[in-house]
Amino acid sequence: METRELQYFVAVAEELHFGRAAERLGMTQPPLSRAVQQLERRLGVALLDRTSRGVALTPAGSVLLREGRAALDAVTAAERRTRRAAAGDGRPRLVLVTKAGASVELLAKLLDAYAADPEAVAVEVLLCGPGEQEGLLRDGRADVALLHRPFDSTTGLDTEELTTEGQVAVLPAGHPLTTRRELRLADLAAVPDLPLPRWPRADGRYPDGPGPEVRNHEQLFQLIALGHTMAVLPASVQVQVRSGQVVVPLVDAPAVTTVIAWPPQSTSRALAALVRTATRL
């Protein structure tokens, strides 16, 4: 199976429309259709159900979509990591990606402890927006990541669990809810004057809703202090709370587990040392 064939099939499987997939790939529809048919003949299975109403994935097609995405990610990651190695100064290093404002205390302890390991190398920390660290790890722009379940997917990655914590509501000081010792998610839903913030999706667009648009924790905390929004965040965020904000535990919010994640094909001894350090912490 060729990379090009996988790219063609994944485009069709994601669009579920040959015309849109061909436009996305910058080609005409007939050769795209022939390429997918040839792939089906070679594999001996039907990948797509083609009807007058449109295109749908077969069970086999769903499997190939999942595996094909992973394979294409691995190829892209290999290319990027190779170019990064060639563009460097010859000294080994690791790129660690994490969401800006998340796991701040844990990250600081990890980097300090890792620096003392005999197999340690320089670590470049890449800070990103919510939900972006998984993609940066999978496509090779990072070697290792701190991810947070249940918000980030770790499917196909090697992981070690580091911490599990509850969540809290971060509210403007003086709001009536700040007098409570604990809250439930339903309590927050019943407060129309403090809509939850809207974070951008993977495509950069914001979901509809009354809450303010935010891109990072700096914006978020300032808007909370101004009384324009509130937030539901892992309990460890308390170390970042500043004047004008109050934290109240949420007793029914799902627990958040921080994991260190890396590609399963990695053979880096420096990365292995970093993972060992993280699990000791």
C-alpha positions as CSV (number, residue, x, y, z in Angstrom):
1,M,0.0,0.0,0.0
2,E,1.4,3.4,-1.0
3,T,1.3,6.6,1.0
4,R,-0.4,8.3,-1.9
5,E,-3.2,5.7,-1.9
6,L,-3.7,6.2,1.8
7,Q,-3.9,9.9,1.4
8,Y,-6.5,9.5,-1.3
9,F,-8.6,7.1,0.7
10,V,-8.5,9.2,3.9
11,A,-9.6,12.3,2.0
12,V,-12.6,10.5,0.6
13,A,-13.4,8.8,3.9
14,E,-13.3,12.1,5.8
15,E,-15.3,14.0,3.2
16,L,-17.7,11.1,2.3
17,H,-17.9,12.8,-1.1
18,F,-15.6,12.2,-4.1
19,G,-16.0,15.7,-5.5
20,R,-15.0,17.4,-2.3
21,A,-12.2,15.0,-1.7
22,A,-10.8,15.6,-5.2
23,E,-11.0,19.4,-4.7
24,R,-9.2,19.0,-1.3
25,L,-6.4,17.0,-3.0
26,G,-6.1,19.3,-6.0
27,M,-7.1,16.7,-8.6
28,T,-10.0,15.7,-10.7
29,Q,-12.6,13.1,-9.6
30,P,-12.1,10.3,-12.1
31,P,-8.5,9.4,-11.2
32,L,-9.4,9.6,-7.5
33,S,-12.3,7.1,-8.0
34,R,-10.0,4.8,-9.9
35,A,-7.3,4.9,-7.2
36,V,-9.8,4.0,-4.5
37,Q,-11.2,1.2,-6.6
38,Q,-7.7,-0.1,-7.2
39,L,-7.0,-0.1,-3.5
40,E,-10.2,-2.0,-2.8
41,R,-9.3,-4.7,-5.4
42,R,-5.8,-5.1,-4.0
43,L,-7.1,-5.5,-0.4
44,G,-10.0,-7.7,-1.6
45,V,-12.5,-5.8,0.5
46,A,-15.1,-3.0,0.0
47,L,-14.1,0.1,1.8
48,L,-17.0,2.3,0.7
49,D,-20.7,1.9,0.1
50,R,-21.6,3.9,-2.9
51,T,-25.3,4.6,-3.4
52,S,-27.4,7.3,-5.1
53,R,-27.7,9.0,-1.8
54,G,-24.0,9.3,-1.3
55,V,-20.9,7.5,0.1
56,A,-20.6,5.7,3.4
57,L,-17.8,3.8,5.1
58,T,-18.0,0.0,5.4
59,P,-16.7,-1.6,8.6
60,A,-13.4,-2.4,6.8
61,G,-13.3,1.2,5.6
62,S,-13.7,2.5,9.2
63,V,-10.7,0.4,10.2
64,L,-8.6,1.6,7.3
65,L,-9.5,5.2,8.1
66,R,-8.3,4.9,11.7
67,E,-5.2,2.9,10.7
68,G,-4.5,5.1,7.7
69,R,-4.6,8.3,9.7
70,A,-2.1,6.8,12.2
71,A,0.2,5.7,9.3
72,L,0.1,9.1,7.6
73,D,0.8,10.8,10.9
74,A,3.8,8.5,11.4
75,V,5.2,9.3,8.0
76,T,4.8,13.0,8.5
77,A,6.3,12.8,12.0
78,A,9.3,10.9,10.6
79,E,9.9,13.6,8.0
80,R,9.6,16.4,10.5
81,R,11.9,14.8,13.1
82,T,14.5,14.0,10.5
83,R,14.5,17.7,9.3
84,R,14.6,18.9,12.9
85,A,17.7,16.7,13.5
86,A,19.4,18.0,10.4
87,A,18.6,21.6,11.2
88,G,20.0,21.5,14.7
89,D,23.5,22.1,16.0
90,G,24.3,18.4,16.3
91,R,23.5,18.2,19.9
92,P,20.5,16.0,20.9
93,R,17.4,17.6,22.3
94,L,13.8,16.8,23.1
95,V,10.8,18.9,22.3
96,L,8.1,18.7,25.0
97,V,4.7,20.1,24.2
98,T,2.2,21.1,26.9
99,K,-0.9,23.3,27.0
100,A,0.0,26.8,28.2
101,G,-1.1,27.3,31.8
102,A,-1.6,23.5,32.5
103,S,0.5,21.4,34.9
104,V,2.7,24.3,35.6
105,E,4.1,23.1,38.9
106,L,4.5,19.5,37.7
107,L,6.4,20.6,34.6
108,A,8.8,22.7,36.6
109,K,9.5,19.8,38.9
110,L,10.0,17.5,36.0
111,L,12.5,19.7,34.2
112,D,14.5,20.3,37.3
113,A,14.6,16.6,38.2
114,Y,15.4,15.5,34.6
115,A,18.4,17.9,34.3
116,A,20.1,15.9,37.0
117,D,19.8,12.6,35.1
118,P,23.1,11.4,33.4
119,E,21.2,10.7,30.2
120,A,19.4,14.0,30.1
121,V,19.6,16.3,27.0
122,A,18.3,19.8,26.4
123,V,14.5,20.1,26.6
124,E,12.7,22.7,24.4
125,V,9.3,23.4,25.9
126,L,6.6,24.1,23.3
127,L,3.5,25.8,24.8
128,C,0.3,25.5,22.8
129,G,-3.4,26.2,23.0
130,P,-6.1,23.8,24.4
131,G,-6.2,20.5,22.5
132,E,-3.3,21.2,20.3
133,Q,-0.5,19.2,22.0
134,E,-1.8,15.8,20.8
135,G,-1.6,16.9,17.1
136,L,1.9,18.4,17.6
137,L,3.1,15.1,19.1
138,R,1.5,13.0,16.4
139,D,2.9,15.0,13.5
140,G,6.5,15.1,14.7
141,R,6.7,18.7,15.8
142,A,7.2,17.4,19.4
143,D,8.8,14.3,20.8
144,V,6.9,14.0,24.1
145,A,3.7,15.6,25.5
146,L,1.8,16.2,28.7
147,L,-1.8,15.3,27.9
148,H,-4.9,15.4,30.0
149,R,-7.6,12.7,30.0
150,P,-10.5,12.7,29.3
151,F,-10.0,15.8,27.1
152,D,-7.0,14.6,25.0
153,S,-6.9,11.3,23.1
154,T,-4.0,9.0,23.7
155,T,-5.0,6.3,21.3
156,G,-1.9,4.8,19.6
157,L,0.5,6.5,21.9
158,D,2.6,5.1,24.8
159,T,1.7,6.7,28.1
160,E,2.4,6.8,31.8
161,E,-0.1,8.3,34.2
162,L,1.4,11.0,36.4
163,T,-1.4,12.6,38.5
164,T,-5.1,12.5,38.9
165,E,-7.0,15.4,40.3
166,G,-10.5,16.8,40.7
167,Q,-11.7,20.0,39.1
168,V,-12.7,23.4,40.5
169,A,-14.7,26.4,39.5
170,V,-12.7,29.6,39.1
171,L,-15.1,32.5,39.8
172,P,-14.9,36.3,40.1
173,A,-14.3,37.5,43.7
174,G,-17.6,38.7,45.2
175,H,-19.9,36.5,43.2
176,P,-22.6,34.8,45.3
177,L,-21.3,31.3,44.4
178,T,-17.9,32.0,46.1
179,T,-19.6,31.8,49.5
180,R,-20.2,28.0,49.0
181,R,-17.8,25.4,50.2
182,E,-18.4,23.2,47.2
183,L,-20.4,23.3,44.0
184,R,-21.9,21.0,41.4
185,L,-21.9,21.5,37.6
186,A,-25.7,22.1,37.8
187,D,-25.0,25.1,40.0
188,L,-22.8,26.7,37.3
189,A,-25.4,26.0,34.6
190,A,-27.9,28.0,36.6
191,V,-25.8,31.2,36.5
192,P,-26.7,33.0,33.3
193,D,-24.6,36.1,34.2
194,L,-21.4,34.1,34.0
195,P,-21.4,32.1,30.8
196,L,-18.5,29.6,30.3
197,P,-15.8,30.7,27.9
198,R,-15.6,29.5,24.3
199,W,-12.3,27.9,23.2
200,P,-11.4,27.5,19.5
201,R,-12.0,24.2,17.8
202,A,-9.2,22.4,15.9
203,D,-10.1,24.4,12.8
204,G,-9.7,27.7,14.6
205,R,-13.4,28.5,14.7
206,Y,-15.3,29.1,17.9
207,P,-18.5,27.3,18.8
208,D,-21.7,29.3,19.1
209,G,-22.7,30.5,22.6
210,P,-22.9,33.5,24.9
211,G,-19.5,33.1,26.5
212,P,-16.5,35.2,25.6
213,E,-13.9,33.9,23.0
214,V,-10.6,33.0,24.7
215,R,-7.3,31.6,23.3
216,N,-5.2,31.2,26.4
217,H,-5.2,31.2,30.2
218,E,-4.0,34.8,30.4
219,Q,-7.1,36.0,28.6
220,L,-9.3,33.7,30.6
221,F,-8.0,34.8,34.0
222,Q,-8.4,38.5,33.1
223,L,-11.9,38.0,31.9
224,I,-12.8,36.1,35.1
225,A,-11.4,38.9,37.3
226,L,-13.5,41.4,35.3
227,G,-16.6,39.3,36.0
228,H,-17.3,38.4,32.4
229,T,-16.9,34.6,32.7
230,M,-16.0,31.6,34.9
231,A,-14.0,28.5,34.2
232,V,-13.9,24.8,35.1
233,L,-10.3,23.7,35.4
234,P,-8.1,21.1,37.1
235,A,-7.5,21.7,40.8
236,S,-3.8,22.3,40.3
237,V,-4.7,25.6,38.6
238,Q,-5.0,27.1,42.2
239,V,-1.3,28.0,42.1
240,Q,-2.1,30.4,39.3
241,V,-5.1,32.1,40.9
242,R,-4.6,35.8,41.4
243,S,-6.4,38.7,43.0
244,G,-10.0,39.1,41.9
245,Q,-10.6,35.3,41.6
246,V,-11.9,32.6,43.9
247,V,-11.6,28.8,43.6
248,V,-14.4,26.5,44.7
249,P,-14.2,22.6,44.4
250,L,-16.6,20.9,42.0
251,V,-17.7,17.6,43.5
252,D,-19.2,16.0,40.5
253,A,-16.9,17.1,37.7
254,P,-14.9,14.3,36.1
255,A,-11.4,13.7,37.4
256,V,-8.5,14.8,35.2
257,T,-5.5,12.5,34.7
258,T,-2.2,14.0,33.5
259,V,-0.2,11.6,31.4
260,I,3.2,11.8,29.7
261,A,2.9,10.5,26.1
262,W,5.3,9.7,23.3
263,P,5.2,7.8,20.0
264,P,5.4,4.0,20.4
265,Q,8.2,3.7,17.9
266,S,10.6,5.9,19.8
267,T,14.0,4.4,20.7
268,S,15.4,7.5,22.3
269,R,17.3,6.9,25.5
270,A,17.0,10.5,26.5
271,L,13.2,10.3,26.1
272,A,13.2,7.1,28.2
273,A,15.1,8.9,30.9
274,L,12.6,11.7,30.9
275,V,9.7,9.3,31.2
276,R,11.4,7.5,34.1
277,T,11.9,10.9,35.8
278,A,8.3,11.8,35.3
279,T,7.0,8.6,36.8
280,R,9.2,8.9,39.9
281,L,7.7,12.3,40.5
